[in-house]
Amino acid sequence: MESPDYLSINNLKVTVFQAYLFWENTDKNLQNLSLRLNLGVKEKTDLIVLPEMFNTGFSMNAAALAESMDGKTMSWLKDTAKRYDCVVTGSLIISEEGKFYNRMIWMMPDGNFEKYDKHHLFSLGEEDKSYTAGQDQVIVDLKGWKIRLAICYDLRFPVWLRNKDAAYDILLVIASWPDKRAGHWKALIPARAIENQCYVIAVNRVGHDGNEIYHSGHSMCLDANGGTVYYKPEDEDLYTFSITYPELVKNRRTFPFLKDADTFELK
């Protein structure tokens, strides 16, 4: 008897870096990231995940910090993905056609990439006054896994992230989520995992930023039942874990909730 297709999808090995970021200092951040990855990545991985605005911190100083799509941080991403023979992802400030974007880059080892522009801009921090919102929902493929890209504030909006027709297997969220709302972070991630019957990988930063806002990490990976695969509060952490596709299929077959979801179209 022929094996089900899902059995041909391999485990995915993911390396997350809950990093301390140096405020508005691209060169220092890229140097530190390179050093930490060199010291900490000791095994073959499929994906390295960095926080939101990993090269500057979450800054509204877009005009001074923005780079082009052929700037130094894009070159660093290309070199790093090639060096570790894996996808590297995180967001940075991009200037394009007179507008600024909080853009998540999905950089592949061959130098090709996908991009996702943050859709929900954090108006409480006046992100909407500095940046332009993206309009596209982006799902990428890695070793047969379908991965939905999202940035920080997007996490609060379940309609935007709804897993219609089981279109994705992993919700990947990168963030600069402050400690003062860590309780929300820890509540919303399990909700997104359970309601979408997917893994959620959520990577935050640690430390104070230039506005003296403290970030306590709490990066995590949860399975489709809300069970913990990885969790780390407070400290900078570089960690590699594996997730398995048959476990996801088992959950969806045992609890076929997605087929009963409401149908809708976003406008």
Helices and strands as residue ranges (DSSP letters): G 5-8, E 12-18, H 26-40, E 47-49, H 62-65, H 72-84, E 87-96, E 99-107, E 113-117, G 123-125, H 127-130, E 139-142, E 145-151, G 152-156, H 158-161, G 164-166, E 170-174, G 179-181, H 182-196, E 199-203, E 206-208, E 214-222, E 228-233, E 237-243, H 245-254, G 258-260
